[in-house]
Amino acid sequence: MRLVTWNCCRGPYLKKVQLLDILAPDIAVIQECARPIIQNDGCLWFGDNPRQGLAVQAYGQYRLRAIPPIADVPNYIIPVEVIGPNHFPLIAVWSKRDPRGHYVEGVVRAVQQYRSLFAQYPTVLVGDLNSNAIWDSSHRVDRSHSALVTLLSELGLVSSYHSFYNEAHGEESQPTFYFQWKEPNPFHIDYCFIPQQWAARMHDVKVGSYEDWKSYSDHRPILVALSDSAIEVSQSK
């Protein structure tokens, strides 16, 4: 199974989503995308601005079903049921300013509100978190990026990138975002958190390069590839 997240930085949906074909995703979470013309169980879109929203796209044998959100969860933190060869809940994220919690503070709040979902099922949290441990001091201690990582760890999740490359949060060697589109301004702010029991079966994690994606977005896609047996084991527990 191949999971992808990418903030496409606006533009026509089909034009942007087709760029991901080179990564051959099974499930893609796409932030800042325009509303697609067709929405069905292969493509769910969420937003109040038709030019900028959050989409979850399924490919091949996979299908999607929206899970009714919990009231008062910050916008653009969306639970979705992934149905297909592997079946699991996914929380798609585009972390933004929100009166109910700015950026990572809102993600922490949402994870707390969806705690029972994480506890009941192997769950994936993936998307543009606009967050990194280097900015912990800008947030309350219990609402920082490091607090989120700790909370997700307690719920049995790890960051696929950090687990695969054995890098610490705040010390990433591969950026996912270039501020003002400029190569000298790199940050790692996009993530795919997966159940701990899946981590040993990751066989690839890739971050798009600056050169390959510089014409399309200030963000770079992350691809996480797992053997299906990893999912089967987690579901049998």
KOLKEZA-81038 format. One record per atom (N, C-alpha, C, CB): x, z, y; residue in one letter. Coordinates in steps of 0.001 Angstrom, whole numbers, plus 500000, padded with zeros to 6 digits. Glycine has a CB too. Layout:
<sites>
XZYA/...
</sites>
This chain:
<sites>
500850500000498811M/500000500000500000M/500881500000501232M/499041501221500009M/500496499193502213R/501287499028503429R/500443499414504645R/501801497567503559R/500911500430505369L/500242500934506562L/501036500521507794L/500082502475506501L/500335500072508824V/500990499655510060V/500264500269511241V/501026498113510182V/501015500689512239T/500431501059513525T/501186500328514622T/500476502603513749T/500437499851515635W/501050499126516742W/500154499194517969W/501320497661516353W/500727499634519082N/500071499521520377N/500409498137520915N/500524500667521372N/499409497260520960C/499670495849521255C/499706495535522744C/498629494997520598C/499442496525523594C/499521496357525052C/498599495249525554C/500957496054525468C/497333495349525131R/496281494471525620R/496436493025525123R/496264494494527132R/495440492244525437G/495439490839525035G/494331490544524044G/496780490459524435G/494013489267523829P/492951488863522906P/493207489421521510P/492838487329522851P/492138489908520886Y/492303490603519612Y/492958489724518548Y/490959491088519114Y/492395488554518307L/492921487713517225L/494368487309517480L/492057486463517057L/494678487004518721K/496051486596519047K/497028487716518735K/496165486195520528K/496662488951519073K/497563490066518845K/497606490472517367K/497146491249519699K/496442490577516720V/496430491068515343V/497136490098514410V/494995491299514870V/497108488793514711Q/497780487820513852Q/499297487988513862Q/497420486415514284Q/499825488607514905L/501264488859514957L/501712489825513864L/501649489411516321L/500769490635513372L/501110491602512332L/501168490986510942L/500116492726512337L/500759489727510800D/500757489098509483D/502141489122508841D/500261487664509590D/503177489053509650I/504538489068509115I/504839490371508380I/505549488860510238I/504112491446508703L/504319492743508058L/503417492924506841L/504071493868509054L/502488492011506626A/501585492031505468A/500921493387505263A/502344491649504214A/500253493930506282P/499628495250506126P/498396495210505226P/499243495807507487P/498100496348504618D/496804496558503975D/495833497203504957D/496954497433502709D/496378498123505773I/495600498781506825I/496450498779508088I/495184500249506414I/495881498332509195A/496579498352510480A/495749499102511506A/496875496916510970A/496407499966512256V/495789500685513373V/496391500111514644V/496018502254513275V/495537499586515532I/496005498815516682I/495415499416517949I/495617497312516550I/496283499873518843Q/495851500484520092Q/495906499473521235Q/496720501705520419Q/495073499727522248E/495012498925523470E/494568497497523219E/496352498917524144E/493829497243522158C/493400495882521856C/492003495617522421C/493416495640520337C/491763494349522744A/490442493942523198A/489448494018522042A/490483492515523787A/488188494131522383R/487144494219521371R/487062492903520594R/485779494556522021R/487142492958519265P/487030491724518465P/485608491174518495P/487457491985517006P/485507489881518309I/484188489245518302I/483383489710517101I/484321487710518292I/484051489812515963I/483385490224514726I/483849491617514340I/483669489221513581I/482883492515514121Q/483178493853513622Q/482354494079512365Q/482878494946514701Q/483027494515511318N/482355494740510046N/483163495753509246N/482183493408509252N/482977495790507927D/483709496781507146D/485166496415506932D/483047496969505820D/485581495283507509G/486998494937507510G/487661495170508848G/487175493510507114G/486861495451509867C/487414495670511207C/486492496588511997C/487611494324511953C/486971497765512308L/486233498719513137L/486951498837514475L/486113500119512434L/486161498860515555W/486735498968516900W/486006500071517648W/486636497611517674W/486768500818518442F/486206501947519173F/486698501872520617F/486603503312518508F/485777502026521568G/486204502014522952G/485047501870523915G/487182500913523173G/485320502142525188D/484334501959526241D/484788500922527262D/484057503281526932D/485935500313527013N/486445499223527839N/486683498033526909N/487769499638528609N/485935496938527058P/486060495830526109P/487441495192526075P/485055494785526434P/488261495489527072R/489608494915527092R/490663495833526478R/489998494587528510R/490284497082526216Q/491264498050525728Q/490579499083524872Q/492003498725526890Q/490831499031523584G/490254500014522682G/491172500286521511G/488903499548522186G/490600500848520474L/491345501225519268L/490676500554518078L/491397502788519082L/491452499803517300A/490918499098516142A/491605499555514871A/491074497590516312A/490843499526513782V/491396499690512443V/491021498436511667V/490859501004511733V/492029497743511162Q/491833496468510475Q/492236496622509019Q/492647495333511154Q/491363496173508115A/491636496205506678A/491884494792506170A/490464496859505908A/492714494684505142Y/493081493402504572Y/492860493426503055Y/494550493059504909Y/492739492221502480G/492677492116501033G/491474492837500450G/493935492661500426G/491738493704499470Q/490668494415498783Q/490189495661499537Q/491131494807497406Q/490783495948500674Y/490443497176501386Y/489260496967502318Y/491643497680502175Y/488462498024502457R/487339498048503375R/487339499386504107R/485996497817502625R/486530499471505170L/486526500646506030L/485102501142506246L/487193500333507375L/484988502431506460R/483710503025506836R/483989504094507891R/482963503630505587R/483294504018509008A/483473505028510052A/482914506366509569A/482778504590511376A/483659507426509827I/483205508781509547I/482642509353510846I/484370509678508978I/481434509912510832P/480892510476512072P/481864511487512683P/479529511147511808P/482235511307513949P/483202512213514557P/482605513580514845P/483743511615515831P/483459514566514869I/483044515897515267I/482826515907516783I/484099516964514841I/481778516549517222A/481482516613518652A/482627517257519408A/480185517386518901A/482904516721520576D/483870517291521510D/485318517085521096D/483611518749521667D/485583516234520102V/486953515838519818V/487398514866520903V/487079515198518396V/488634514944521394P/489084513999522417P/488881512543521986P/490553514241522738P/488658511691522962N/488430510273522681N/489616509637521970N/488143509523523969N/489326508622521202Y/490330507798520538Y/491153508559519504Y/491246507205521561Y/490543509559518910I/491100510199517718I/489970510093516693I/491572511736517982I/490041509042515879I/488887508525515154I/489071508657513640I/488644507065515527I/488156509346512947P/488238509417511489P/487576508194510838P/487577510711510981P/488256507637509853V/487785506446509142V/488021506651507653V/488509505152509650V/487110506178506838E/487287506215505391E/487849504871504927E/485940506537504668E/488988504908504263V/489593503711503688V/489125503593502245V/491157503761503774V/488575502441501905I/487994502208500584I/488696501006499955I/486445501972500677I/489097501126498705G/489747500012498040G/490574500486496872G/490611499244499011G/491667499796496578P/492536500225495486P/492998501676495647P/493743499309495397P/493139502115496888N/493391503519497215N/492312503965498193N/494833503725497821N/491834505185498031H/490668505667498765H/491040506994499428H/489425505832497817H/490986507036500757F/491413508236501460F/490894508204502899F/492957508366501435F/490805509366503559P/490471509389504981P/491718509081505821P/489874510767505378P/491486508429506928L/492552508109507881L/492060508479509271L/492960506590507809L/492907509147510027I/492585509445511421I/493455508549512297I/492811510969511755I/492796507616512974A/493475506673513856A/493576507281515248A/492729505310513900A/494750507153515859V/495014507856517120V/495518506901518197V/496035508975516901V/494943507024519363W/495517506509520607W/495430507659521594W/494759505200521140W/496512508386521731S/496520509606522533S/496557509254524016S/497725510499522158S/495577509786524759K/495448509456526172K/495186510724526971K/494319508426526397K/495106510566528284R/494641511661529127R/493169511909528832R/494862511347530637R/492808513161528695D/491432513500528354D/491181514915528854D/491166513378526806D/490032515173529487P/489755516522529978P/489751517560528877P/488437516550530687P/489569517108527625R/489545518045526501R/490926518241525883R/488574517558525440R/491950517637526490G/493311517811526007G/494140516570526270G/493312518139524521G/495113516668527184H/495945515514527524H/496931515214526404H/496698515760528841H/497001513954526029Y/498016513463525106Y/498114514331523848Y/499367513406525803Y/499300514840523541V/499479515555522273V/498611516808522195V/500943515933522086V/498288517406523319E/497430518597523294E/496070518261522686E/497250519170524721E/495565517061523003G/494308516633522417G/494426516354520926G/493806515409523124G/495579515842520492V/495779515578519065V/495822516893518295V/497081514772518830V/496512517883518833V/496544519203518185V/495130519746518046V/497424520196518989V/494376519638519112R/492995520145519074R/492176519410518014R/492325519995520459R/492321518089517954A/491556517311516982A/491931517682515555A/491775515820517205A/493219517853515285V/493653518231513936V/493055519578513554V/495199518284513849V/493031520494514485Q/492415521794514200Q/490929521639513880Q/492600522748515391Q/490258520744514609Q/488832520543514394Q/488538519820513076Q/488245519761515550Q/489492518992512642Y/489323518271511380Y/490074518957510234Y/489808516827511531Y/490395520205510407R/491171520936509405R/490531520849508006R/491310522406509826R/489225520941507938S/488561520924506629S/488728519570505943S/487067521253506782S/488772518490506716L/489003517165506139L/490392517088505524L/488832516071507205L/491388517558506268F/492765517573505757F/492866518448504507F/493742518082506843F/492148519553504518A/492234520484503402A/491564519932502143A/491603521810503785A/490541519113502328Q/489769518635501183Q/490334517358500560Q/488348518397501602Q/490944516499501383Y/491403515201500891Y/492822514912501371Y/490449514084501348Y/493603514154500596P/494866513624501129P/494545512689502293P/495688512873500015P/494985513029503477T/494572512346504703T/495780511818505451T/493763513288505603T/495626510660506062V/496680510041506871V/496306510173508347V/496888508536506479V/497276510509509188L/497097510497510643L/498128509523511200L/497260511948511278L/497658508510511921V/498559507423512299V/498178506866513665V/498535506306511241V/499196506555514473G/498906505904515739G/499915506200516828G/497564506302516202G/499487505869518032D/500276506089519247D/499947507480519766D/499983504989520338D/500867508426519545L/500639509806519962L/501119510073521382L/501328510751519010L/501871509117521977N/502436509339523305N/503130510690523367N/501343509251524382N/503920511005522351S/504435512359522205S/505796512353521517S/503448513222521418S/506608513332521875N/507903513537521220N/508342514961521491N/508978512511521723N/509140515507520590A/509614516882520741A/510449517080522008A/510430517278519528A/511008516011522557I/511825516166523768I/510987516612524965I/512534514852524096I/509659516476524858W/508775516871525963W/508011518155525652W/507787515750526272W/508459518930524683D/507751520156524310D/507540521091525498D/508515520882523220D/508521521176526372S/508441522131527475S/507356521763528489S/509783522224528175S/506836520546528402S/505772520115529313S/504388520553528839S/505802518605529466S/504327521201527671H/503046521589527090H/503072523061526698H/502714520713525866H/501898523612526519R/501814524950525948R/502516524956524591R/500331525406525809R/503120526099524274V/503877526185523022V/503014525816521832V/504445527589522834V/501761526229521832D/500884525965520694D/500156524629520801D/499877527076520562D/500512523806521801R/499897522489521951R/500962521404522130R/498931522485523146R/502191521687521757S/503298520754521937S/503432519825520728S/504609521521522165S/504346518884520823H/504614517995519688H/505118518796518488H/505645516911520080H/506022519715518733S/506545520520517623S/505448521367516992S/507687521420518105S/504507521835517820A/503374522586517279A/502510521690516397A/502529523185518418A/502343520423516808L/501579519477515994L/502270519231514657L/501393518149516745L/503576519026514683V/504332518787513444V/504199519981512502V/505828518516513757V/504281521174513059T/504136522390512245T/502740522495511663T/504446523636513077T/501726522234512486L/500345522297512020L/500099521299510894L/499381522033513178L/500567520061511078L/500377519051510043L/501138519418508772L/500826517679510551L/502317520009508926S/503082520461507758S/502304521512506978S/504448521027508189S/501674522422507684E/500861523453507034E/499684522845506287E/500356524460508063E/499230521678506756L/498126520977506109L/498613519981505063L/497286520261507147L/499932519957504840G/500489519128503771G/500909517735504172G/499517519019502697G/501129517475505485L/501521516152505951L/502941516147506504L/500551515663507010L/503602515006506362V/504929514800506939V/504945513469507668V/506033514845505845V/505829513344508636S/506017512064509304S/506793511139508373S/506758512241510664S/506222509978508097S/506871509046507169S/508246508619507680S/505988507810506950S/508358508316508963Y/509641507884509516Y/510693508968509354Y/509493507512510994Y/510368510177509742H/511352511260509715H/511720511649508294H/510822512476510460H/510761511590507401S/511052511892506006S/511928510814505385S/509757512041505213S/511624509551505664F/512359508437505055F/513796508373505567F/511644507110505338F/513985508569506869Y/515323508445507462Y/516051509780507599Y/515218507798508817Y/515386510858507226N/515989512195507308N/516491512480508722N/517146512328506299N/515633512201509691E/515949512481511090E/514999513554511617E/515854511190511951E/515489514349512546A/514680515411513144A/513814514844514266A/515580516549513680A/512685515470514490H/511849515105515631H/512628515364516914H/510509515900515626H/512630514389517791G/513396514469519028G/514774513860518923G/513521515882519451G/515175513466517709E/516503512877517499E/516400511520516803E/517385513827516672E/515339510789517086E/515101509514516414E/516108508454516866E/513671509032516681E/516598507684515918S/517554506618516225S/516862505274516465S/518563506482515091S/515562505173516116Q/514844503902516272Q/513635504111517193Q/514390503342514880Q/513668503552518382P/512545503731519321P/511322502930518902P/512962503322520734P/510156503418519302T/508912502670519105T/508310502228520440T/507897503521518327T/508945502608521546F/508381502328522865F/509510502168523861F/507410503450523313F/509366501171524751Y/510357500928525803Y/509648501025527150Y/511054499526525628Y/509923502093527878F/509266502344529150F/509510501179530102F/509761503661529767F/508428500684530703Q/508458499533531600Q/509046498299530915Q/509261499866532853Q/508925498260529587W/509362497126528755W/510885496964528738W/508720495835529258W/511622497951529209K/513072497780529389K/513856498429528247K/513518498381530735K/514786497691527702E/515579498167526570E/516351499449526856E/516538497102526152E/516831499702528083P/517550500961528344P/516653502195528420P/518312500842529626P/515315502029528259N/514390503161528379N/513629503375527061N/513390502925529547N/514322503754525975P/513650503839524679P/513140505244524362P/514589503389523590P/511984505282523674F/511418506548523201F/510730506310521854F/510408507141524246F/510583507363521095H/509865507302519813H/508567508086519984H/510737507883518619H/507431507359520069I/506166508035520355I/505024507607519430I/505772507778521784I/505318506753518443D/504313506285517488D/504666506821516105D/504226504724517475D/503634507194515316Y/503886507935514077Y/502883507567513000Y/503840509437514335Y/503313507799511760C/502410507734510621C/502682508973509762C/502605506395509796C/501782509940509838F/501892511156509030F/501111510940507728F/501353512414509815F/501782511207506616I/501186510994505298I/501233512290504499I/501916509858504537I/500413512395503444P/500498513584502588P/501891513749501989P/499460513505501470P/502365514976501945Q/503698515271501439Q/503916514674500045Q/503923516779501404Q/502873514708499204Q/503044514234497838Q/503222512723497758Q/501865514647497003Q/502941511994498847W/503195510558498865W/504632510230499254W/502240509877499819W/505321511163499868A/506599510861500524A/507657510345499553A/507122512097501225A/507689510892498363A/508720510493497403A/508553509048496948A/508693511414496197A/507362508485497155R/507122507125496691R/507137506097497831R/505797507064495968R/507575506527498999M/507803505540500053M/508997504677499646M/508051506233501444M/508839503368499710H/509991502514499411H/510475501734500623H/509643501552498303H/509757501881501747D/510252501259502968D/509517501823504167D/510095499733502910D/510250502035505240V/509684502337506554V/510471501497507549V/509755503894506900V/509765500683508317K/510435499807509267K/509835499970510652K/510343498347508816K/510697499928511663V/510280499899513059V/510692498544513623V/510912501086513882V/509771497875514285G/510092496573514861G/511221496658515870G/508870495977515514G/511998495620515943S/513141495607516853S/512708495275518279S/514190494601516374S/513578495608519219Y/513313495271520614Y/513175493762520777Y/514432495809521525Y/514109492999520210E/514135491559520406E/512910490871519803E/515397490982519804E/512540491264518603D/511464490557517916D/510104490715518577D/511378491028516508D/509896491832519291W/508567492136519814W/508513492224521339W/508085493424519228W/509621491933522017K/509682492160523459K/508718491286524253K/511078491923523944K/508282490166523677S/507358489282524399S/505902489700524250S/507522487862523915S/505641490677523371Y/504262490981523007Y/503765492349523452Y/504116490877521548Y/504674493325523547S/504237494682523873S/505440495532524248S/503472495319522688S/505147496646524941D/506203497624525205D/506391498573524007D/505873498433526478D/505482498506523024H/505592499290521796H/506090498410520655H/504235499930521432H/506591499063519607R/507011498373518397R/506184498876517225R/508523498579518134R/505824497977516316P/505054498414515157P/505890499253514204P/504488497216514424P/505227500157513507I/505831500891512393I/505111500459511120I/505737502456512605I/505891500105510124L/505377499777508796L/505795500860507816L/505884498389508328L/504849501359507035V/505132502318505965V/504623501709504665V/504462503724506244V/505536501476503721A/505179500873502432A/505327501918501334A/506066499627502129A/504257502091500567L/504239503072499483L/503828502392498187L/503281504242499809L/504405502854497081S/503927502378495793S/502542502959495559S/504906502767494642S/501656502169494972D/500290502636494759D/500232503847493850D/499448501530494182D/501209504008492974S/501206505166492081S/501283506469492861S/502368505080491098S/501869506407494080A/501932507614494903A/500534508079495274A/502762507365496171A/499657507117495562I/498304507442495949I/497509507917494731I/497627506230496602I/497734507243493611E/497019507616492390E/497321509046491993E/497382506675491251E/498586509441492097V/498959510813491763V/498257511793492673V/500470511002491855V/498229511493493972S/497622512423494928S/496120512540494672S/497886511960496382S/495469511452494270Q/494034511502494070Q/493671512250492796Q/493467510103494031Q/494586512302491849S/494266512941490579S/494405514457490626S/495149512391489497S/494972514972491723K/495185516419491831K/493927517124492305K/496342516723492783K/
</sites>
